[in-house]
Amino acid sequence: MKTVKFTPDPHQIPQLSDIEEARLARLSDEEIDYSDIEELDDEFWQNAEIVSPDLTQPITLRDS
């Protein structure tokens, strides 16, 4: 099997079509293939940090 590397652009999130979204919604947890995702061990969680995105927007105030 050939490995394909892909780095998604977080500024251009692909949208699911209605058909793709419906197909995913019908999947049960048992039907989802997690085999390519490494299991997270205790060492990972010991070093994990909660990172919240900055959702504030800059504004400009002008005094006239």
N, CA, C and O atoms as a Maestro MAE file, in Angstrom:
{
 s_m_m2io_version
 :::
 2.0.0
}

f_m_ct {
 s_m_title
 :::
 protein
 m_atom[256] {
  # First column is atom index #
  i_m_mmod_type
  r_m_x_coord
  r_m_y_coord
  r_m_z_coord
  i_m_residue_number
  s_m_chain_name
  s_m_pdb_residue_name
  s_m_pdb_atom_name
  i_m_atomic_number
  :::
  1 25 0.844 -1.174 0.000 1 A "MET " " N  " 7
  2 3 0.000 0.000 0.000 1 A "MET " " CA " 6
  3 2 0.891 1.241 0.000 1 A "MET " " C  " 6
  4 15 1.857 1.310 0.760 1 A "MET " " O  " 8
  5 25 0.583 2.191 -0.823 2 A "LYS " " N  " 7
  6 3 1.346 3.419 -0.947 2 A "LYS " " CA " 6
  7 2 0.868 4.428 0.101 2 A "LYS " " C  " 6
  8 15 -0.334 4.597 0.304 2 A "LYS " " O  " 8
  9 25 1.824 5.100 0.769 3 A "THR " " N  " 7
  10 3 1.493 6.119 1.756 3 A "THR " " CA " 6
  11 2 1.417 7.473 1.066 3 A "THR " " C  " 6
  12 15 2.319 7.858 0.322 3 A "THR " " O  " 8
  13 25 0.344 8.178 1.320 4 A "VAL " " N  " 7
  14 3 0.154 9.518 0.757 4 A "VAL " " CA " 6
  15 2 0.168 10.499 1.910 4 A "VAL " " C  " 6
  16 15 -0.579 10.338 2.875 4 A "VAL " " O  " 8
  17 25 1.025 11.529 1.815 5 A "LYS " " N  " 7
  18 3 1.089 12.552 2.851 5 A "LYS " " CA " 6
  19 2 0.311 13.780 2.384 5 A "LYS " " C  " 6
  20 15 0.428 14.212 1.238 5 A "LYS " " O  " 8
  21 25 -0.474 14.324 3.288 6 A "PHE " " N  " 7
  22 3 -1.314 15.473 2.958 6 A "PHE " " CA " 6
  23 2 -1.337 16.405 4.157 6 A "PHE " " C  " 6
  24 15 -1.604 15.967 5.276 6 A "PHE " " O  " 8
  25 25 -1.063 17.671 3.941 7 A "THR " " N  " 7
  26 3 -1.140 18.667 4.997 7 A "THR " " CA " 6
  27 2 -2.287 19.609 4.662 7 A "THR " " C  " 6
  28 15 -2.184 20.405 3.729 7 A "THR " " O  " 8
  29 25 -3.384 19.524 5.420 8 A "PRO " " N  " 7
  30 3 -4.523 20.391 5.121 8 A "PRO " " CA " 6
  31 2 -4.244 21.845 5.480 8 A "PRO " " C  " 6
  32 15 -3.504 22.132 6.420 8 A "PRO " " O  " 8
  33 25 -4.835 22.743 4.731 9 A "ASP " " N  " 7
  34 3 -4.728 24.170 5.006 9 A "ASP " " CA " 6
  35 2 -5.869 24.547 5.950 9 A "ASP " " C  " 6
  36 15 -7.034 24.470 5.560 9 A "ASP " " O  " 8
  37 25 -5.554 24.958 7.196 10 A "PRO " " N  " 7
  38 3 -6.633 25.276 8.145 10 A "PRO " " CA " 6
  39 2 -7.488 26.464 7.723 10 A "PRO " " C  " 6
  40 15 -8.566 26.675 8.278 10 A "PRO " " O  " 8
  41 25 -7.022 27.242 6.749 11 A "HIS " " N  " 7
  42 3 -7.789 28.398 6.292 11 A "HIS " " CA " 6
  43 2 -8.734 28.050 5.147 11 A "HIS " " C  " 6
  44 15 -9.588 28.855 4.776 11 A "HIS " " O  " 8
  45 25 -8.581 26.843 4.584 12 A "GLN " " N  " 7
  46 3 -9.457 26.402 3.498 12 A "GLN " " CA " 6
  47 2 -10.015 25.024 3.857 12 A "GLN " " C  " 6
  48 15 -9.570 24.003 3.332 12 A "GLN " " O  " 8
  49 25 -10.985 25.014 4.750 13 A "ILE " " N  " 7
  50 3 -11.574 23.767 5.219 13 A "ILE " " CA " 6
  51 2 -12.526 23.238 4.156 13 A "ILE " " C  " 6
  52 15 -13.466 23.930 3.765 13 A "ILE " " O  " 8
  53 25 -12.288 22.000 3.678 14 A "PRO " " N  " 7
  54 3 -13.196 21.458 2.662 14 A "PRO " " CA " 6
  55 2 -14.572 21.178 3.260 14 A "PRO " " C  " 6
  56 15 -14.682 20.696 4.388 14 A "PRO " " O  " 8
  57 25 -15.599 21.479 2.510 15 A "GLN " " N  " 7
  58 3 -16.961 21.261 2.965 15 A "GLN " " CA " 6
  59 2 -17.451 19.909 2.466 15 A "GLN " " C  " 6
  60 15 -17.155 19.507 1.340 15 A "GLN " " O  " 8
  61 25 -18.200 19.213 3.311 16 A "LEU " " N  " 7
  62 3 -18.795 17.946 2.912 16 A "LEU " " CA " 6
  63 2 -20.030 18.212 2.059 16 A "LEU " " C  " 6
  64 15 -20.795 19.143 2.312 16 A "LEU " " O  " 8
  65 25 -20.203 17.377 1.052 17 A "SER " " N  " 7
  66 3 -21.435 17.475 0.278 17 A "SER " " CA " 6
  67 2 -22.561 16.887 1.120 17 A "SER " " C  " 6
  68 15 -22.303 16.212 2.117 17 A "SER " " O  " 8
  69 25 -23.790 17.134 0.734 18 A "ASP " " N  " 7
  70 3 -24.938 16.588 1.461 18 A "ASP " " CA " 6
  71 2 -24.895 15.062 1.461 18 A "ASP " " C  " 6
  72 15 -25.257 14.429 2.453 18 A "ASP " " O  " 8
  73 25 -24.454 14.472 0.351 19 A "ILE " " N  " 7
  74 3 -24.362 13.015 0.240 19 A "ILE " " CA " 6
  75 2 -23.303 12.478 1.196 19 A "ILE " " C  " 6
  76 15 -23.543 11.493 1.894 19 A "ILE " " O  " 8
  77 25 -22.122 13.120 1.234 20 A "GLU " " N  " 7
  78 3 -21.051 12.684 2.140 20 A "GLU " " CA " 6
  79 2 -21.477 12.824 3.600 20 A "GLU " " C  " 6
  80 15 -21.218 11.937 4.414 20 A "GLU " " O  " 8
  81 25 -22.126 13.927 3.925 21 A "GLU " " N  " 7
  82 3 -22.567 14.148 5.301 21 A "GLU " " CA " 6
  83 2 -23.601 13.112 5.725 21 A "GLU " " C  " 6
  84 15 -23.565 12.625 6.855 21 A "GLU " " O  " 8
  85 25 -24.512 12.776 4.835 22 A "ALA " " N  " 7
  86 3 -25.526 11.768 5.138 22 A "ALA " " CA " 6
  87 2 -24.886 10.389 5.319 22 A "ALA " " C  " 6
  88 15 -25.274 9.632 6.209 22 A "ALA " " O  " 8
  89 25 -23.909 10.069 4.476 23 A "ARG " " N  " 7
  90 3 -23.223 8.777 4.578 23 A "ARG " " CA " 6
  91 2 -22.489 8.663 5.909 23 A "ARG " " C  " 6
  92 15 -22.540 7.617 6.557 23 A "ARG " " O  " 8
  93 25 -21.809 9.725 6.321 24 A "LEU " " N  " 7
  94 3 -21.097 9.714 7.598 24 A "LEU " " CA " 6
  95 2 -22.059 9.635 8.778 24 A "LEU " " C  " 6
  96 15 -21.766 8.969 9.771 24 A "LEU " " O  " 8
  97 25 -23.185 10.295 8.681 25 A "ALA " " N  " 7
  98 3 -24.173 10.290 9.764 25 A "ALA " " CA " 6
  99 2 -24.743 8.895 9.988 25 A "ALA " " C  " 6
  100 15 -25.130 8.551 11.105 25 A "ALA " " O  " 8
  101 25 -24.796 8.086 8.924 26 A "ARG " " N  " 7
  102 3 -25.344 6.732 9.036 26 A "ARG " " CA " 6
  103 2 -24.361 5.740 9.658 26 A "ARG " " C  " 6
  104 15 -24.776 4.667 10.095 26 A "ARG " " O  " 8
  105 25 -23.063 6.074 9.711 27 A "LEU " " N  " 7
  106 3 -22.064 5.150 10.250 27 A "LEU " " CA " 6
  107 2 -22.219 4.980 11.755 27 A "LEU " " C  " 6
  108 15 -22.415 5.952 12.485 27 A "LEU " " O  " 8
  109 25 -22.130 3.744 12.204 28 A "SER " " N  " 7
  110 3 -22.100 3.499 13.648 28 A "SER " " CA " 6
  111 2 -20.644 3.562 14.106 28 A "SER " " C  " 6
  112 15 -19.737 3.540 13.275 28 A "SER " " O  " 8
  113 25 -20.413 3.639 15.399 29 A "ASP " " N  " 7
  114 3 -19.046 3.683 15.922 29 A "ASP " " CA " 6
  115 2 -18.249 2.455 15.503 29 A "ASP " " C  " 6
  116 15 -17.048 2.551 15.251 29 A "ASP " " O  " 8
  117 25 -18.912 1.299 15.426 30 A "GLU " " N  " 7
  118 3 -18.239 0.056 15.073 30 A "GLU " " CA " 6
  119 2 -17.794 0.037 13.618 30 A "GLU " " C  " 6
  120 15 -16.864 -0.692 13.273 30 A "GLU " " O  " 8
  121 25 -18.434 0.819 12.758 31 A "GLU " " N  " 7
  122 3 -18.098 0.843 11.335 31 A "GLU " " CA " 6
  123 2 -16.932 1.776 11.012 31 A "GLU " " C  " 6
  124 15 -16.418 1.743 9.894 31 A "GLU " " O  " 8
  125 25 -16.510 2.594 11.950 32 A "ILE " " N  " 7
  126 3 -15.424 3.540 11.717 32 A "ILE " " CA " 6
  127 2 -14.092 2.833 11.920 32 A "ILE " " C  " 6
  128 15 -13.881 2.192 12.949 32 A "ILE " " O  " 8
  129 25 -13.192 2.945 10.948 33 A "ASP " " N  " 7
  130 3 -11.889 2.288 10.987 33 A "ASP " " CA " 6
  131 2 -10.876 3.203 11.677 33 A "ASP " " C  " 6
  132 15 -10.487 4.239 11.136 33 A "ASP " " O  " 8
  133 25 -10.456 2.803 12.878 34 A "TYR " " N  " 7
  134 3 -9.477 3.571 13.640 34 A "TYR " " CA " 6
  135 2 -8.090 2.938 13.568 34 A "TYR " " C  " 6
  136 15 -7.198 3.340 14.316 34 A "TYR " " O  " 8
  137 25 -7.887 1.966 12.694 35 A "SER " " N  " 7
  138 3 -6.646 1.188 12.679 35 A "SER " " CA " 6
  139 2 -5.404 2.020 12.355 35 A "SER " " C  " 6
  140 15 -4.297 1.620 12.713 35 A "SER " " O  " 8
  141 25 -5.558 3.153 11.696 36 A "ASP " " N  " 7
  142 3 -4.394 3.965 11.349 36 A "ASP " " CA " 6
  143 2 -4.098 5.051 12.382 36 A "ASP " " C  " 6
  144 15 -3.234 5.898 12.154 36 A "ASP " " O  " 8
  145 25 -4.803 5.038 13.509 37 A "ILE " " N  " 7
  146 3 -4.592 6.028 14.561 37 A "ILE " " CA " 6
  147 2 -3.938 5.339 15.757 37 A "ILE " " C  " 6
  148 15 -4.461 4.358 16.286 37 A "ILE " " O  " 8
  149 25 -2.785 5.867 16.173 38 A "GLU " " N  " 7
  150 3 -2.094 5.274 17.309 38 A "GLU " " CA " 6
  151 2 -2.892 5.475 18.596 38 A "GLU " " C  " 6
  152 15 -3.541 6.503 18.787 38 A "GLU " " O  " 8
  153 25 -2.831 4.477 19.469 39 A "GLU " " N  " 7
  154 3 -3.499 4.589 20.759 39 A "GLU " " CA " 6
  155 2 -2.697 5.545 21.641 39 A "GLU " " C  " 6
  156 15 -1.467 5.491 21.655 39 A "GLU " " O  " 8
  157 25 -3.382 6.412 22.369 40 A "LEU " " N  " 7
  158 3 -2.718 7.379 23.237 40 A "LEU " " CA " 6
  159 2 -2.489 6.742 24.603 40 A "LEU " " C  " 6
  160 15 -3.424 6.270 25.249 40 A "LEU " " O  " 8
  161 25 -1.224 6.739 25.029 41 A "ASP " " N  " 7
  162 3 -0.889 6.108 26.305 41 A "ASP " " CA " 6
  163 2 -0.852 7.143 27.432 41 A "ASP " " C  " 6
  164 15 -1.072 8.332 27.198 41 A "ASP " " O  " 8
  165 25 -0.572 6.684 28.655 42 A "ASP " " N  " 7
  166 3 -0.542 7.572 29.823 42 A "ASP " " CA " 6
  167 2 0.509 8.667 29.688 42 A "ASP " " C  " 6
  168 15 0.302 9.784 30.164 42 A "ASP " " O  " 8
  169 25 1.636 8.362 29.044 43 A "GLU " " N  " 7
  170 3 2.695 9.364 28.877 43 A "GLU " " CA " 6
  171 2 2.196 10.549 28.043 43 A "GLU " " C  " 6
  172 15 2.522 11.699 28.338 43 A "GLU " " O  " 8
  173 25 1.411 10.268 27.010 44 A "PHE " " N  " 7
  174 3 0.848 11.342 26.198 44 A "PHE " " CA " 6
  175 2 -0.001 12.272 27.058 44 A "PHE " " C  " 6
  176 15 0.138 13.494 26.990 44 A "PHE " " O  " 8
  177 25 -0.887 11.684 27.871 45 A "TRP " " N  " 7
  178 3 -1.814 12.486 28.658 45 A "TRP " " CA " 6
  179 2 -1.112 13.235 29.786 45 A "TRP " " C  " 6
  180 15 -1.607 14.270 30.231 45 A "TRP " " O  " 8
  181 25 0.032 12.734 30.258 46 A "GLN " " N  " 7
  182 3 0.789 13.449 31.296 46 A "GLN " " CA " 6
  183 2 1.369 14.746 30.738 46 A "GLN " " C  " 6
  184 15 1.511 15.724 31.472 46 A "GLN " " O  " 8
  185 25 1.701 14.764 29.458 47 A "ASN " " N  " 7
  186 3 2.316 15.942 28.837 47 A "ASN " " CA " 6
  187 2 1.315 16.794 28.064 47 A "ASN " " C  " 6
  188 15 1.691 17.813 27.483 47 A "ASN " " O  " 8
  189 25 0.056 16.392 28.050 48 A "ALA " " N  " 7
  190 3 -0.948 17.114 27.269 48 A "ALA " " CA " 6
  191 2 -1.310 18.442 27.938 48 A "ALA " " C  " 6
  192 15 -1.314 18.558 29.163 48 A "ALA " " O  " 8
  193 25 -1.612 19.436 27.105 49 A "GLU " " N  " 7
  194 3 -2.040 20.743 27.596 49 A "GLU " " CA " 6
  195 2 -3.325 21.134 26.876 49 A "GLU " " C  " 6
  196 15 -3.486 20.855 25.688 49 A "GLU " " O  " 8
  197 25 -4.222 21.771 27.585 50 A "ILE " " N  " 7
  198 3 -5.435 22.292 26.966 50 A "ILE " " CA " 6
  199 2 -5.088 23.613 26.301 50 A "ILE " " C  " 6
  200 15 -4.565 24.524 26.944 50 A "ILE " " O  " 8
  201 25 -5.380 23.711 25.011 51 A "VAL " " N  " 7
  202 3 -5.103 24.930 24.259 51 A "VAL " " CA " 6
  203 2 -6.417 25.416 23.678 51 A "VAL " " C  " 6
  204 15 -7.044 24.723 22.878 51 A "VAL " " O  " 8
  205 25 -6.828 26.596 24.078 52 A "SER " " N  " 7
  206 3 -8.068 27.179 23.564 52 A "SER " " CA " 6
  207 2 -7.730 28.210 22.498 52 A "SER " " C  " 6
  208 15 -6.824 29.020 22.698 52 A "SER " " O  " 8
  209 25 -8.434 28.201 21.373 53 A "PRO " " N  " 7
  210 3 -8.165 29.193 20.339 53 A "PRO " " CA " 6
  211 2 -8.591 30.582 20.792 53 A "PRO " " C  " 6
  212 15 -9.536 30.733 21.565 53 A "PRO " " O  " 8
  213 25 -7.890 31.584 20.307 54 A "ASP " " N  " 7
  214 3 -8.242 32.968 20.609 54 A "ASP " " CA " 6
  215 2 -9.380 33.367 19.672 54 A "ASP " " C  " 6
  216 15 -9.160 33.583 18.480 54 A "ASP " " O  " 8
  217 25 -10.577 33.464 20.205 55 A "LEU " " N  " 7
  218 3 -11.748 33.761 19.392 55 A "LEU " " CA " 6
  219 2 -12.114 35.234 19.396 55 A "LEU " " C  " 6
  220 15 -13.151 35.617 18.854 55 A "LEU " " O  " 8
  221 25 -11.267 36.069 20.007 56 A "THR " " N  " 7
  222 3 -11.551 37.503 20.030 56 A "THR " " CA " 6
  223 2 -11.232 38.118 18.687 56 A "THR " " C  " 6
  224 15 -10.355 37.639 17.968 56 A "THR " " O  " 8
  225 25 -11.942 39.180 18.346 57 A "GLN " " N  " 7
  226 3 -11.700 39.897 17.107 57 A "GLN " " CA " 6
  227 2 -11.262 41.316 17.426 57 A "GLN " " C  " 6
  228 15 -11.862 41.979 18.272 57 A "GLN " " O  " 8
  229 25 -10.224 41.781 16.755 58 A "PRO " " N  " 7
  230 3 -9.778 43.150 17.008 58 A "PRO " " CA " 6
  231 2 -10.816 44.160 16.529 58 A "PRO " " C  " 6
  232 15 -11.451 43.975 15.491 58 A "PRO " " O  " 8
  233 25 -10.974 45.231 17.303 59 A "ILE " " N  " 7
  234 3 -11.869 46.318 16.896 59 A "ILE " " CA " 6
  235 2 -11.123 47.624 17.019 59 A "ILE " " C  " 6
  236 15 -10.130 47.713 17.740 59 A "ILE " " O  " 8
  237 25 -11.595 48.635 16.322 60 A "THR " " N  " 7
  238 3 -10.998 49.962 16.372 60 A "THR " " CA " 6
  239 2 -12.060 50.942 16.876 60 A "THR " " C  " 6
  240 15 -13.175 50.987 16.356 60 A "THR " " O  " 8
  241 25 -11.697 51.722 17.894 61 A "LEU " " N  " 7
  242 3 -12.592 52.745 18.416 61 A "LEU " " CA " 6
  243 2 -12.036 54.109 18.023 61 A "LEU " " C  " 6
  244 15 -10.850 54.384 18.207 61 A "LEU " " O  " 8
  245 25 -12.890 54.945 17.490 62 A "ARG " " N  " 7
  246 3 -12.464 56.287 17.087 62 A "ARG " " CA " 6
  247 2 -13.280 57.306 17.847 62 A "ARG " " C  " 6
  248 15 -14.494 57.166 18.001 62 A "ARG " " O  " 8
  249 25 -12.606 58.324 18.317 63 A "ASP " " N  " 7
  250 3 -13.282 59.411 19.019 63 A "ASP " " CA " 6
  251 2 -13.362 60.592 18.071 63 A "ASP " " C  " 6
  252 15 -12.337 61.077 17.591 63 A "ASP " " O  " 8
  253 25 -14.575 61.060 17.797 64 A "SER " " N  " 7
  254 3 -14.703 62.182 16.859 64 A "SER " " CA " 6
  255 2 -15.032 63.472 17.535 64 A "SER " " C  " 6
  256 15 -15.169 64.499 16.871 64 A "SER " " O  " 8
  :::
 }
 m_bond[255] {
  # First column is bond index #
  i_m_from
  i_m_to
  i_m_order
  :::
  1 1 2 1
  2 2 3 1
  3 3 4 2
  4 3 5 1
  5 5 6 1
  6 6 7 1
  7 7 8 2
  8 7 9 1
  9 9 10 1
  10 10 11 1
  11 11 12 2
  12 11 13 1
  13 13 14 1
  14 14 15 1
  15 15 16 2
  16 15 17 1
  17 17 18 1
  18 18 19 1
  19 19 20 2
  20 19 21 1
  21 21 22 1
  22 22 23 1
  23 23 24 2
  24 23 25 1
  25 25 26 1
  26 26 27 1
  27 27 28 2
  28 27 29 1
  29 29 30 1
  30 30 31 1
  31 31 32 2
  32 31 33 1
  33 33 34 1
  34 34 35 1
  35 35 36 2
  36 35 37 1
  37 37 38 1
  38 38 39 1
  39 39 40 2
  40 39 41 1
  41 41 42 1
  42 42 43 1
  43 43 44 2
  44 43 45 1
  45 45 46 1
  46 46 47 1
  47 47 48 2
  48 47 49 1
  49 49 50 1
  50 50 51 1
  51 51 52 2
  52 51 53 1
  53 53 54 1
  54 54 55 1
  55 55 56 2
  56 55 57 1
  57 57 58 1
  58 58 59 1
  59 59 60 2
  60 59 61 1
  61 61 62 1
  62 62 63 1
  63 63 64 2
  64 63 65 1
  65 65 66 1
  66 66 67 1
  67 67 68 2
  68 67 69 1
  69 69 70 1
  70 70 71 1
  71 71 72 2
  72 71 73 1
  73 73 74 1
  74 74 75 1
  75 75 76 2
  76 75 77 1
  77 77 78 1
  78 78 79 1
  79 79 80 2
  80 79 81 1
  81 81 82 1
  82 82 83 1
  83 83 84 2
  84 83 85 1
  85 85 86 1
  86 86 87 1
  87 87 88 2
  88 87 89 1
  89 89 90 1
  90 90 91 1
  91 91 92 2
  92 91 93 1
  93 93 94 1
  94 94 95 1
  95 95 96 2
  96 95 97 1
  97 97 98 1
  98 98 99 1
  99 99 100 2
  100 99 101 1
  101 101 102 1
  102 102 103 1
  103 103 104 2
  104 103 105 1
  105 105 106 1
  106 106 107 1
  107 107 108 2
  108 107 109 1
  109 109 110 1
  110 110 111 1
  111 111 112 2
  112 111 113 1
  113 113 114 1
  114 114 115 1
  115 115 116 2
  116 115 117 1
  117 117 118 1
  118 118 119 1
  119 119 120 2
  120 119 121 1
  121 121 122 1
  122 122 123 1
  123 123 124 2
  124 123 125 1
  125 125 126 1
  126 126 127 1
  127 127 128 2
  128 127 129 1
  129 129 130 1
  130 130 131 1
  131 131 132 2
  132 131 133 1
  133 133 134 1
  134 134 135 1
  135 135 136 2
  136 135 137 1
  137 137 138 1
  138 138 139 1
  139 139 140 2
  140 139 141 1
  141 141 142 1
  142 142 143 1
  143 143 144 2
  144 143 145 1
  145 145 146 1
  146 146 147 1
  147 147 148 2
  148 147 149 1
  149 149 150 1
  150 150 151 1
  151 151 152 2
  152 151 153 1
  153 153 154 1
  154 154 155 1
  155 155 156 2
  156 155 157 1
  157 157 158 1
  158 158 159 1
  159 159 160 2
  160 159 161 1
  161 161 162 1
  162 162 163 1
  163 163 164 2
  164 163 165 1
  165 165 166 1
  166 166 167 1
  167 167 168 2
  168 167 169 1
  169 169 170 1
  170 170 171 1
  171 171 172 2
  172 171 173 1
  173 173 174 1
  174 174 175 1
  175 175 176 2
  176 175 177 1
  177 177 178 1
  178 178 179 1
  179 179 180 2
  180 179 181 1
  181 181 182 1
  182 182 183 1
  183 183 184 2
  184 183 185 1
  185 185 186 1
  186 186 187 1
  187 187 188 2
  188 187 189 1
  189 189 190 1
  190 190 191 1
  191 191 192 2
  192 191 193 1
  193 193 194 1
  194 194 195 1
  195 195 196 2
  196 195 197 1
  197 197 198 1
  198 198 199 1
  199 199 200 2
  200 199 201 1
  201 201 202 1
  202 202 203 1
  203 203 204 2
  204 203 205 1
  205 205 206 1
  206 206 207 1
  207 207 208 2
  208 207 209 1
  209 209 210 1
  210 210 211 1
  211 211 212 2
  212 211 213 1
  213 213 214 1
  214 214 215 1
  215 215 216 2
  216 215 217 1
  217 217 218 1
  218 218 219 1
  219 219 220 2
  220 219 221 1
  221 221 222 1
  222 222 223 1
  223 223 224 2
  224 223 225 1
  225 225 226 1
  226 226 227 1
  227 227 228 2
  228 227 229 1
  229 229 230 1
  230 230 231 1
  231 231 232 2
  232 231 233 1
  233 233 234 1
  234 234 235 1
  235 235 236 2
  236 235 237 1
  237 237 238 1
  238 238 239 1
  239 239 240 2
  240 239 241 1
  241 241 242 1
  242 242 243 1
  243 243 244 2
  244 243 245 1
  245 245 246 1
  246 246 247 1
  247 247 248 2
  248 247 249 1
  249 249 250 1
  250 250 251 1
  251 251 252 2
  252 251 253 1
  253 253 254 1
  254 254 255 1
  255 255 256 2
  :::
 }
}
